[in-house]
Amino acid sequence: EDPSASNFTLADCGVRYDTESYGFWFEGVLVSIISLIGLVGNFLSLVVLARPKLRDVFHQLLFALAVFDILYIIFGGVNYTFRALSAQSDVFTYLFPHVIYPLTHVSMAGTIFMTLAISIERYLGLCHPLLPPHARKSWFYILPVIFVSFAINVPKFLEVQLDVREANETTIPSYGPTEMRMEEDYIRYYIMWT
C-alpha cells in the first residue's frame, strides 16, 4: 500500500503521553511491591542458610549474597520509590547525598561481584574437587567483594552535595550535583566505564 495515500500526517507523531503516571505506577508502586516480596524472600533465605548444617563455603556465600540483596532492596528501593512518588521528606533529603545514593551503588556492586564470586567458587568446587578444603574459605571471596564494592564507588560519596538554606526561621534542605559530578571527563571516564 502506498504510504502517501494514507491519512497519516507528521502531526500524528507528536502525541504526548503522560510519562509521570507511568513513573508513579511502575517505579513507585510496582517497585515497592516487588521490593517487599524480595525482602521477605531474602530474609527467609537468611533463616534457611543460617542453619548449622549449611556452614560450607557455598552456603556462606549465598548468605552474603542475600545480605547484599537486602541492602540493595532497602537503599535502592527507598532511592527509586521516593523519587518516583515525589515524596517530600527532610530525612530522605539529609540521607540521600552521603548514605542512600552511594550505598545503593555499593550494594548493587556487592550483589554483582558476589554472584561472580559464587560462580568462581562453584567452578573451583566442581572442576577442581581435589583442592584442599582449607584453600577454599568464604572470607577469601567475601572480603574482596566488600573491598572492591566500596573502592569502585568511593566517588559516589562525593557526587551529591547537601544544601541547607534558612527561610522564615525554617531550614530547607535540598541536594544537587557537585562540580565533580558535572565534569565531562568524570562522566566520560568514571560513569561511562564503571
Z-matrix of the N, CA and C atoms (Angstrom, degrees):
N
C 1 1.448
C 2 1.521 1 107.84
N 3 1.279 2 115.75 1 140.79
C 4 1.456 3 122.41 2 -178.38
C 5 1.523 4 110.22 3 -75.83
N 6 1.363 5 118.37 4 119.62
C 7 1.456 6 119.94 5 -178.30
C 8 1.522 7 113.31 6 -64.01
N 9 1.320 8 117.53 7 -27.18
C 10 1.463 9 119.27 8 -179.52
C 11 1.524 10 111.54 9 -72.50
N 12 1.330 11 118.02 10 -17.45
C 13 1.458 12 121.15 11 -179.19
C 14 1.526 13 112.39 12 -82.62
N 15 1.323 14 117.57 13 -12.77
C 16 1.464 15 119.40 14 -178.14
C 17 1.522 16 110.67 15 -81.92
N 18 1.310 17 116.25 16 170.25
C 19 1.457 18 122.06 17 179.25
C 20 1.525 19 112.01 18 -89.91
N 21 1.307 20 117.01 19 13.83
C 22 1.457 21 121.98 20 -178.51
C 23 1.528 22 109.74 21 -72.57
N 24 1.313 23 116.02 22 130.95
C 25 1.465 24 120.42 23 176.85
C 26 1.525 25 108.74 24 -124.16
N 27 1.311 26 115.62 25 161.39
C 28 1.448 27 120.14 26 178.51
C 29 1.516 28 111.84 27 -64.28
N 30 1.322 29 117.07 28 -25.60
C 31 1.463 30 120.03 29 179.92
C 32 1.530 31 110.65 30 -64.57
N 33 1.331 32 117.24 31 -25.99
C 34 1.459 33 119.81 32 179.06
C 35 1.530 34 111.94 33 -67.11
N 36 1.311 35 117.93 34 -22.62
C 37 1.463 36 121.24 35 178.99
C 38 1.523 37 111.96 36 -74.75
N 39 1.295 38 117.43 37 -18.87
C 40 1.457 39 120.98 38 -174.64
C 41 1.513 40 114.66 39 -87.28
N 42 1.318 41 118.51 40 19.60
C 43 1.460 42 120.98 41 179.81
C 44 1.519 43 109.17 42 -68.43
N 45 1.315 44 116.70 43 131.20
C 46 1.460 45 121.31 44 179.58
C 47 1.524 46 109.12 45 -99.43
N 48 1.309 47 114.94 46 137.62
C 49 1.453 48 120.94 47 178.04
C 50 1.522 49 108.93 48 -111.81
N 51 1.296 50 116.16 49 149.74
C 52 1.463 51 121.68 50 -179.89
C 53 1.523 52 109.10 51 -81.68
N 54 1.333 53 116.30 52 91.33
C 55 1.465 54 120.41 53 -177.54
C 56 1.520 55 112.01 54 -76.61
N 57 1.317 56 118.26 55 -19.33
C 58 1.465 57 119.81 56 179.31
C 59 1.524 58 111.09 57 -65.00
N 60 1.319 59 117.88 58 -36.68
C 61 1.465 60 118.92 59 178.61
C 62 1.529 61 110.59 60 -69.27
N 63 1.345 62 117.31 61 -33.15
C 64 1.463 63 119.54 62 174.78
C 65 1.528 64 110.19 63 -63.99
N 66 1.328 65 116.56 64 -43.23
C 67 1.452 66 120.92 65 178.13
C 68 1.519 67 111.85 66 -60.65
N 69 1.318 68 116.34 67 -41.51
C 70 1.463 69 120.50 68 179.01
C 71 1.522 70 110.65 69 -61.27
N 72 1.337 71 116.81 70 -49.15
C 73 1.463 72 120.14 71 -175.21
C 74 1.515 73 113.38 72 -75.02
N 75 1.334 74 117.67 73 -40.27
C 76 1.459 75 119.46 74 -176.13
C 77 1.526 76 112.47 75 -86.65
N 78 1.340 77 117.50 76 -52.19
C 79 1.463 78 119.77 77 -177.28
C 80 1.521 79 112.23 78 -80.68
N 81 1.318 80 117.42 79 -23.35
C 82 1.456 81 120.59 80 -179.35
C 83 1.515 82 112.73 81 -93.74
N 84 1.321 83 116.38 82 -68.00
C 85 1.465 84 121.34 83 -173.64
C 86 1.531 85 111.26 84 -73.48
N 87 1.329 86 117.56 85 -51.20
C 88 1.468 87 120.55 86 -175.62
C 89 1.534 88 111.50 87 -65.67
N 90 1.325 89 117.46 88 -41.51
C 91 1.473 90 119.87 89 178.03
C 92 1.521 91 109.99 90 -63.21
N 93 1.327 92 118.05 91 -38.43
C 94 1.464 93 120.83 92 178.60
C 95 1.523 94 111.48 93 -63.33
N 96 1.316 95 117.19 94 -43.70
C 97 1.473 96 121.22 95 -179.57
C 98 1.532 97 110.28 96 -65.48
N 99 1.328 98 116.44 97 -47.07
C 100 1.463 99 119.99 98 -179.48
C 101 1.524 100 110.32 99 -65.83
N 102 1.336 101 117.49 100 -35.27
C 103 1.470 102 120.95 101 177.27
C 104 1.522 103 111.41 102 -63.01
N 105 1.315 104 116.63 103 -42.35
C 106 1.467 105 119.47 104 178.20
C 107 1.525 106 111.00 105 -62.58
N 108 1.318 107 116.60 106 -43.11
C 109 1.468 108 120.20 107 177.36
C 110 1.528 109 110.06 108 -62.31
N 111 1.335 110 116.91 109 -42.28
C 112 1.465 111 121.09 110 178.57
C 113 1.518 112 112.57 111 -63.94
N 114 1.340 113 116.66 112 -40.20
C 115 1.468 114 119.47 113 177.56
C 116 1.518 115 111.61 114 -62.65
N 117 1.318 116 116.38 115 -45.65
C 118 1.469 117 119.92 116 179.48
C 119 1.528 118 110.03 117 -61.77
N 120 1.325 119 117.02 118 -46.11
C 121 1.463 120 120.72 119 179.95
C 122 1.518 121 112.83 120 -61.40
N 123 1.327 122 116.95 121 -42.96
C 124 1.462 123 119.90 122 -179.58
C 125 1.517 124 112.17 123 -71.29
N 126 1.340 125 118.14 124 -36.53
C 127 1.468 126 119.28 125 175.66
C 128 1.524 127 111.20 126 -65.68
N 129 1.333 128 117.09 127 -38.31
C 130 1.467 129 119.70 128 175.32
C 131 1.527 130 110.58 129 -64.16
N 132 1.335 131 116.93 130 -37.67
C 133 1.466 132 120.56 131 176.62
C 134 1.525 133 110.91 132 -62.25
N 135 1.337 134 116.68 133 -40.87
C 136 1.467 135 119.97 134 178.21
C 137 1.524 136 111.05 135 -62.30
N 138 1.330 137 116.54 136 -40.28
C 139 1.468 138 120.05 137 179.58
C 140 1.534 139 109.91 138 -62.79
N 141 1.321 140 116.57 139 -45.20
C 142 1.468 141 120.39 140 -179.05
C 143 1.530 142 110.60 141 -67.80
N 144 1.344 143 117.11 142 -44.71
C 145 1.465 144 120.33 143 -175.56
C 146 1.528 145 113.34 144 -74.06
N 147 1.322 146 117.75 145 -11.74
C 148 1.468 147 121.08 146 178.79
C 149 1.524 148 112.24 147 -84.01
N 150 1.307 149 118.61 148 -3.12
C 151 1.472 150 121.31 149 179.23
C 152 1.526 151 110.65 150 -64.65
N 153 1.326 152 116.52 151 144.61
C 154 1.472 153 119.80 152 -178.45
C 155 1.531 154 113.91 153 -60.17
N 156 1.338 155 118.12 154 -28.84
C 157 1.465 156 120.18 155 -179.43
C 158 1.528 157 111.77 156 -69.20
N 159 1.313 158 116.83 157 -19.18
C 160 1.468 159 120.59 158 -175.45
C 161 1.531 160 110.98 159 -107.63
N 162 1.301 161 116.67 160 53.80
C 163 1.466 162 121.11 161 -177.42
C 164 1.531 163 112.64 162 -103.04
N 165 1.322 164 118.95 163 11.15
C 166 1.455 165 119.20 164 178.73
C 167 1.534 166 110.22 165 -77.23
N 168 1.317 167 115.78 166 172.51
C 169 1.467 168 121.71 167 -173.80
C 170 1.528 169 111.33 168 -59.17
N 171 1.310 170 116.78 169 -46.28
C 172 1.462 171 120.66 170 -176.74
C 173 1.531 172 111.15 171 -58.64
N 174 1.307 173 117.78 172 -46.84
C 175 1.462 174 120.59 173 -178.24
C 176 1.523 175 112.32 174 -70.99
N 177 1.323 176 117.28 175 -31.78
C 178 1.467 177 119.38 176 175.25
C 179 1.530 178 110.80 177 -67.90
N 180 1.325 179 117.07 178 -35.46
C 181 1.459 180 119.74 179 175.91
C 182 1.526 181 111.16 180 -68.72
N 183 1.321 182 117.33 181 -37.13
C 184 1.469 183 119.95 182 174.82
C 185 1.531 184 110.88 183 -63.70
N 186 1.323 185 116.33 184 -37.43
C 187 1.466 186 121.41 185 176.59
C 188 1.535 187 109.89 186 -61.14
N 189 1.344 188 116.02 187 -46.64
C 190 1.466 189 120.65 188 179.03
C 191 1.527 190 110.86 189 -63.09
N 192 1.326 191 117.27 190 -39.06
C 193 1.467 192 120.90 191 177.48
C 194 1.526 193 110.77 192 -62.19
N 195 1.325 194 117.13 193 -42.29
C 196 1.467 195 120.41 194 178.34
C 197 1.528 196 110.90 195 -63.24
N 198 1.331 197 117.84 196 -36.32
C 199 1.475 198 120.89 197 177.15
C 200 1.525 199 110.25 198 -65.34
N 201 1.330 200 117.35 199 -46.18
C 202 1.469 201 119.88 200 177.38
C 203 1.524 202 110.97 201 -61.61
N 204 1.324 203 117.24 202 -40.66
C 205 1.460 204 120.56 203 177.95
C 206 1.526 205 111.43 204 -61.13
N 207 1.326 206 116.95 205 -43.82
C 208 1.472 207 120.94 206 178.87
C 209 1.528 208 110.00 207 -61.63
N 210 1.323 209 117.24 208 -44.17
C 211 1.468 210 120.22 209 178.74
C 212 1.522 211 111.11 210 -61.68
N 213 1.345 212 116.61 211 -41.70
C 214 1.468 213 118.88 212 179.09
C 215 1.532 214 111.08 213 -66.67
N 216 1.310 215 116.92 214 -41.26
C 217 1.465 216 119.64 215 179.04
C 218 1.525 217 110.29 216 -61.92
N 219 1.318 218 117.02 217 -41.01
C 220 1.468 219 120.08 218 -179.11
C 221 1.528 220 110.38 219 -68.62
N 222 1.330 221 117.17 220 -58.76
C 223 1.466 222 119.75 221 -175.17
C 224 1.530 223 111.87 222 -69.63
N 225 1.322 224 117.59 223 -46.35
C 226 1.458 225 120.50 224 179.15
C 227 1.520 226 112.30 225 -66.56
N 228 1.331 227 116.08 226 -40.59
C 229 1.464 228 119.61 227 178.91
C 230 1.511 229 111.91 228 -62.93
N 231 1.322 230 116.99 229 -44.78
C 232 1.467 231 120.53 230 177.49
C 233 1.522 232 109.48 231 -63.40
N 234 1.318 233 117.11 232 -44.55
C 235 1.463 234 122.37 233 -179.19
C 236 1.528 235 110.88 234 -57.96
N 237 1.317 236 117.33 235 -56.30
C 238 1.466 237 120.78 236 -174.18
C 239 1.526 238 112.31 237 -73.33
N 240 1.320 239 117.21 238 -38.95
C 241 1.458 240 120.35 239 -177.55
C 242 1.524 241 111.59 240 -68.70
N 243 1.328 242 117.49 241 -45.65
C 244 1.467 243 119.72 242 179.60
C 245 1.515 244 111.03 243 -60.00
N 246 1.319 245 116.61 244 -41.34
C 247 1.459 246 119.60 245 -178.51
C 248 1.524 247 111.23 246 -71.99
N 249 1.330 248 118.12 247 -37.87
C 250 1.466 249 120.74 248 179.96
C 251 1.526 250 111.75 249 -69.48
N 252 1.319 251 116.38 250 -35.83
C 253 1.467 252 120.16 251 -179.27
C 254 1.529 253 112.22 252 -86.95
N 255 1.331 254 116.49 253 0.12
C 256 1.467 255 122.18 254 -176.97
C 257 1.520 256 111.17 255 51.79
N 258 1.312 257 115.77 256 40.12
C 259 1.464 258 121.07 257 -179.83
C 260 1.521 259 109.16 258 -72.92
N 261 1.284 260 116.60 259 135.59
C 262 1.457 261 122.47 260 179.79
C 263 1.524 262 108.83 261 -105.00
N 264 1.317 263 116.32 262 116.42
C 265 1.450 264 120.80 263 179.19
C 266 1.522 265 108.61 264 -148.59
N 267 1.326 266 116.03 265 127.01
C 268 1.459 267 119.24 266 177.56
C 269 1.521 268 110.97 267 -65.41
N 270 1.322 269 117.55 268 -34.32
C 271 1.466 270 120.92 269 178.74
C 272 1.531 271 109.67 270 -62.09
N 273 1.326 272 117.50 271 -46.69
C 274 1.463 273 121.53 272 177.07
C 275 1.524 274 110.30 273 -59.64
N 276 1.319 275 117.01 274 -44.61
C 277 1.461 276 121.31 275 -178.58
C 278 1.523 277 111.54 276 -62.60
N 279 1.332 278 117.83 277 -42.08
C 280 1.461 279 121.02 278 178.62
C 281 1.530 280 111.70 279 -68.32
N 282 1.329 281 117.32 280 -37.60
C 283 1.468 282 121.00 281 -176.36
C 284 1.530 283 113.31 282 -83.20
N 285 1.316 284 117.96 283 -22.72
C 286 1.463 285 120.74 284 -173.40
C 287 1.532 286 114.13 285 -58.19
N 288 1.345 287 120.18 286 -52.00
C 289 1.469 288 118.90 287 -172.04
C 290 1.526 289 115.25 288 -63.56
N 291 1.330 290 118.32 289 -38.52
C 292 1.463 291 119.13 290 -171.15
C 293 1.526 292 114.12 291 -117.72
N 294 1.337 293 117.67 292 0.65
C 295 1.468 294 120.09 293 178.08
C 296 1.527 295 110.33 294 -128.05
N 297 1.317 296 117.79 295 -65.23
C 298 1.471 297 121.03 296 -171.85
C 299 1.525 298 111.97 297 -64.87
N 300 1.320 299 117.40 298 -51.99
C 301 1.466 300 120.52 299 -176.52
C 302 1.531 301 112.57 300 -62.76
N 303 1.338 302 119.00 301 -53.20
C 304 1.471 303 116.93 302 -178.33
C 305 1.523 304 113.70 303 -68.69
N 306 1.339 305 118.25 304 -36.73
C 307 1.463 306 119.40 305 -178.99
C 308 1.524 307 112.22 306 -72.37
N 309 1.328 308 117.87 307 -22.39
C 310 1.467 309 119.90 308 170.86
C 311 1.523 310 109.15 309 -60.65
N 312 1.327 311 116.93 310 -45.83
C 313 1.466 312 121.08 311 -178.32
C 314 1.531 313 111.99 312 -73.29
N 315 1.332 314 117.46 313 -37.18
C 316 1.466 315 120.61 314 177.93
C 317 1.529 316 109.96 315 -63.34
N 318 1.330 317 117.02 316 -46.35
C 319 1.467 318 119.64 317 -178.39
C 320 1.525 319 111.73 318 -69.11
N 321 1.338 320 117.65 319 -33.94
C 322 1.462 321 119.37 320 176.41
C 323 1.529 322 110.20 321 -65.81
N 324 1.336 323 116.90 322 -43.79
C 325 1.466 324 120.15 323 177.44
C 326 1.524 325 110.27 324 -63.24
N 327 1.337 326 117.26 325 -39.44
C 328 1.462 327 120.84 326 178.26
C 329 1.518 328 111.79 327 -61.69
N 330 1.313 329 116.90 328 -41.10
C 331 1.467 330 120.87 329 177.60
C 332 1.526 331 110.66 330 -63.05
N 333 1.316 332 116.69 331 -44.59
C 334 1.469 333 120.59 332 -179.13
C 335 1.528 334 110.82 333 -65.05
N 336 1.333 335 116.63 334 -48.82
C 337 1.465 336 119.95 335 -177.16
C 338 1.528 337 111.84 336 -69.85
N 339 1.323 338 117.93 337 -31.66
C 340 1.472 339 119.75 338 177.42
C 341 1.528 340 109.88 339 -68.49
N 342 1.329 341 117.08 340 -36.91
C 343 1.463 342 120.00 341 175.16
C 344 1.529 343 110.02 342 -62.16
N 345 1.312 344 116.84 343 -41.21
C 346 1.464 345 121.13 344 176.36
C 347 1.529 346 110.86 345 -64.30
N 348 1.330 347 117.03 346 -41.73
C 349 1.469 348 120.91 347 179.05
C 350 1.526 349 110.96 348 -62.85
N 351 1.334 350 117.35 349 -40.26
C 352 1.468 351 120.80 350 177.18
C 353 1.519 352 110.20 351 -63.15
N 354 1.323 353 117.02 352 -39.34
C 355 1.474 354 120.44 353 178.02
C 356 1.525 355 111.21 354 -63.55
N 357 1.315 356 116.57 355 -42.29
C 358 1.468 357 120.24 356 178.49
C 359 1.529 358 110.45 357 -65.27
N 360 1.320 359 117.15 358 -42.93
C 361 1.467 360 121.16 359 179.32
C 362 1.527 361 110.75 360 -63.03
N 363 1.319 362 117.45 361 -40.98
C 364 1.469 363 120.38 362 178.59
C 365 1.518 364 110.55 363 -66.15
N 366 1.326 365 117.49 364 -38.55
C 367 1.458 366 120.80 365 177.07
C 368 1.530 367 110.02 366 -61.02
N 369 1.329 368 116.45 367 -48.38
C 370 1.469 369 119.84 368 179.97
C 371 1.527 370 111.23 369 -64.69
N 372 1.325 371 117.33 370 -39.13
C 373 1.456 372 120.64 371 -178.76
C 374 1.513 373 113.29 372 -68.69
N 375 1.332 374 116.75 373 -34.84
C 376 1.462 375 120.04 374 -176.82
C 377 1.526 376 113.35 375 -92.76
N 378 1.317 377 117.53 376 -38.00
C 379 1.456 378 120.41 377 -175.64
C 380 1.531 379 113.29 378 -92.51
N 381 1.338 380 116.30 379 -18.70
C 382 1.470 381 120.68 380 178.76
C 383 1.530 382 108.82 381 -133.28
N 384 1.325 383 116.80 382 64.38
C 385 1.470 384 119.47 383 -174.86
C 386 1.530 385 114.23 384 -70.11
N 387 1.322 386 118.15 385 -14.18
C 388 1.457 387 120.48 386 -177.65
C 389 1.529 388 113.22 387 -87.54
N 390 1.329 389 117.56 388 1.47
C 391 1.464 390 119.19 389 174.63
C 392 1.514 391 108.62 390 -62.12
N 393 1.324 392 117.07 391 141.42
C 394 1.478 393 118.39 392 -179.87
C 395 1.535 394 110.25 393 -63.62
N 396 1.330 395 117.54 394 144.02
C 397 1.470 396 121.28 395 -176.35
C 398 1.526 397 113.30 396 -59.50
N 399 1.349 398 117.61 397 -31.75
C 400 1.466 399 118.76 398 -179.80
C 401 1.529 400 112.30 399 -71.78
N 402 1.345 401 117.09 400 -12.46
C 403 1.468 402 120.39 401 178.11
C 404 1.526 403 111.43 402 -78.60
N 405 1.328 404 117.16 403 -16.66
C 406 1.470 405 121.16 404 -178.73
C 407 1.526 406 108.93 405 -116.63
N 408 1.313 407 116.13 406 94.14
C 409 1.459 408 121.98 407 178.58
C 410 1.523 409 108.62 408 -114.55
N 411 1.329 410 116.65 409 147.65
C 412 1.465 411 119.91 410 -177.58
C 413 1.532 412 112.15 411 -66.36
N 414 1.336 413 118.15 412 -35.27
C 415 1.465 414 119.79 413 180.00
C 416 1.519 415 111.84 414 -64.11
N 417 1.349 416 116.40 415 -25.11
C 418 1.456 417 121.18 416 178.28
C 419 1.530 418 111.18 417 -62.84
N 420 1.319 419 116.79 418 -26.23
C 421 1.461 420 122.20 419 178.07
C 422 1.528 421 112.18 420 -98.28
N 423 1.333 422 116.66 421 -41.93
C 424 1.466 423 120.82 422 -171.93
C 425 1.527 424 112.09 423 -69.83
N 426 1.330 425 118.24 424 -45.04
C 427 1.471 426 120.32 425 -178.51
C 428 1.536 427 112.86 426 -61.43
N 429 1.338 428 119.72 427 -46.03
C 430 1.473 429 118.07 428 176.27
C 431 1.531 430 113.17 429 -62.76
N 432 1.330 431 116.91 430 -35.58
C 433 1.470 432 119.29 431 178.35
C 434 1.519 433 110.07 432 -63.01
N 435 1.325 434 117.23 433 -45.63
C 436 1.470 435 120.49 434 178.93
C 437 1.523 436 109.96 435 -62.72
N 438 1.331 437 117.20 436 -46.49
C 439 1.465 438 120.76 437 -178.12
C 440 1.527 439 111.35 438 -61.84
N 441 1.334 440 117.70 439 -49.58
C 442 1.468 441 121.22 440 -177.37
C 443 1.531 442 110.60 441 -66.23
N 444 1.337 443 117.60 442 -38.00
C 445 1.465 444 120.71 443 179.61
C 446 1.524 445 111.09 444 -61.40
N 447 1.329 446 117.13 445 -41.58
C 448 1.465 447 120.10 446 177.44
C 449 1.526 448 111.03 447 -74.52
N 450 1.344 449 117.47 448 -43.37
C 451 1.467 450 120.79 449 -175.97
C 452 1.528 451 111.71 450 -61.18
N 453 1.313 452 116.83 451 -43.87
C 454 1.462 453 120.15 452 179.92
C 455 1.521 454 111.55 453 -65.08
N 456 1.316 455 117.26 454 -29.46
C 457 1.465 456 120.88 455 -173.96
C 458 1.523 457 114.55 456 -104.40
N 459 1.322 458 118.69 457 13.65
C 460 1.473 459 120.58 458 175.69
C 461 1.529 460 111.14 459 -54.87
N 462 1.336 461 119.89 460 -44.02
C 463 1.468 462 119.01 461 179.41
C 464 1.538 463 113.88 462 -61.72
N 465 1.321 464 118.26 463 -24.31
C 466 1.477 465 120.38 464 178.94
C 467 1.526 466 110.94 465 -63.24
N 468 1.331 467 117.39 466 -27.90
C 469 1.457 468 121.27 467 177.59
C 470 1.531 469 111.19 468 -71.44
N 471 1.331 470 116.60 469 -15.33
C 472 1.460 471 121.45 470 -176.35
C 473 1.532 472 113.13 471 -112.46
N 474 1.316 473 118.73 472 4.44
C 475 1.460 474 121.90 473 -175.95
C 476 1.529 475 113.93 474 -82.80
N 477 1.306 476 117.86 475 -27.23
C 478 1.467 477 121.32 476 -173.76
C 479 1.524 478 108.71 477 -121.07
N 480 1.321 479 115.69 478 136.88
C 481 1.458 480 119.89 479 178.45
C 482 1.524 481 110.35 480 -117.25
N 483 1.305 482 114.27 481 148.24
C 484 1.460 483 122.01 482 178.86
C 485 1.520 484 108.50 483 -94.41
N 486 1.319 485 116.07 484 131.18
C 487 1.460 486 122.03 485 175.88
C 488 1.519 487 107.90 486 -118.04
N 489 1.318 488 115.79 487 128.02
C 490 1.464 489 120.94 488 178.45
C 491 1.517 490 107.48 489 -122.31
N 492 1.332 491 116.40 490 125.24
C 493 1.458 492 119.73 491 176.83
C 494 1.514 493 109.80 492 -125.80
N 495 1.288 494 113.74 493 154.22
C 496 1.465 495 121.27 494 -179.83
C 497 1.526 496 108.95 495 -99.94
N 498 1.319 497 116.03 496 132.97
C 499 1.461 498 120.77 497 176.40
C 500 1.528 499 108.18 498 -148.75
N 501 1.314 500 115.92 499 121.70
C 502 1.472 501 121.57 500 178.99
C 503 1.528 502 112.14 501 54.05
N 504 1.320 503 115.97 502 46.87
C 505 1.463 504 123.27 503 178.21
C 506 1.527 505 114.12 504 61.94
N 507 1.311 506 117.53 505 21.32
C 508 1.464 507 122.12 506 174.15
C 509 1.530 508 108.71 507 -126.57
N 510 1.300 509 115.44 508 149.19
C 511 1.459 510 119.63 509 176.60
C 512 1.516 511 108.92 510 -95.52
N 513 1.320 512 114.62 511 135.68
C 514 1.462 513 120.75 512 -179.37
C 515 1.521 514 107.47 513 -119.52
N 516 1.335 515 117.34 514 105.27
C 517 1.470 516 119.40 515 178.94
C 518 1.523 517 110.74 516 -84.19
N 519 1.304 518 115.20 517 147.49
C 520 1.463 519 121.52 518 173.17
C 521 1.524 520 107.25 519 -152.15
N 522 1.301 521 116.43 520 167.40
C 523 1.460 522 119.70 521 178.43
C 524 1.509 523 109.14 522 -137.36
N 525 1.312 524 114.71 523 157.96
C 526 1.456 525 120.96 524 179.75
C 527 1.512 526 109.62 525 -159.63
N 528 1.325 527 116.95 526 173.48
C 529 1.469 528 120.02 527 -178.44
C 530 1.520 529 111.55 528 -72.63
N 531 1.315 530 115.37 529 148.06
C 532 1.463 531 120.78 530 174.60
C 533 1.531 532 108.70 531 -81.32
N 534 1.330 533 115.76 532 170.99
C 535 1.465 534 119.71 533 177.06
C 536 1.520 535 110.73 534 -62.29
N 537 1.348 536 116.16 535 -38.06
C 538 1.461 537 120.52 536 179.10
C 539 1.527 538 110.85 537 -58.36
N 540 1.329 539 116.97 538 -42.56
C 541 1.474 540 121.54 539 -178.13
C 542 1.522 541 112.04 540 -64.68
N 543 1.317 542 117.05 541 -26.80
C 544 1.462 543 120.81 542 -177.06
C 545 1.524 544 113.22 543 -92.19
N 546 1.329 545 117.88 544 -7.46
C 547 1.462 546 120.40 545 -179.65
C 548 1.524 547 110.70 546 -67.80
N 549 1.315 548 115.45 547 136.67
C 550 1.460 549 121.10 548 -177.68
C 551 1.521 550 112.32 549 -63.04
N 552 1.338 551 117.58 550 -41.81
C 553 1.469 552 120.69 551 179.57
C 554 1.525 553 111.29 552 -64.70
N 555 1.315 554 117.14 553 -39.64
C 556 1.465 555 121.15 554 178.32
C 557 1.531 556 110.29 555 -62.40
N 558 1.305 557 115.95 556 -44.44
C 559 1.466 558 120.57 557 178.88
C 560 1.519 559 110.15 558 -63.28
N 561 1.334 560 115.84 559 -45.54
C 562 1.465 561 119.58 560 -176.89
C 563 1.532 562 111.94 561 -67.94
N 564 1.343 563 117.05 562 -48.43
C 565 1.463 564 118.98 563 -169.87
C 566 1.534 565 113.50 564 -91.37
N 567 1.309 566 118.33 565 -31.22
C 568 1.472 567 117.96 566 -179.89
C 569 1.525 568 111.51 567 -95.71
N 570 1.301 569 116.82 568 -57.32
C 571 1.473 570 119.30 569 -173.69
C 572 1.528 571 111.48 570 -66.23
N 573 1.321 572 117.24 571 -45.09
C 574 1.466 573 119.42 572 -177.91
C 575 1.528 574 112.46 573 -69.92
N 576 1.334 575 117.96 574 -36.69
C 577 1.454 576 119.76 575 -175.18
C 578 1.518 577 113.79 576 -87.74
N 579 1.343 578 118.58 577 -27.44
C 580 1.454 579 117.49 578 178.74
C 581 1.506 580 110.66 579 -88.08
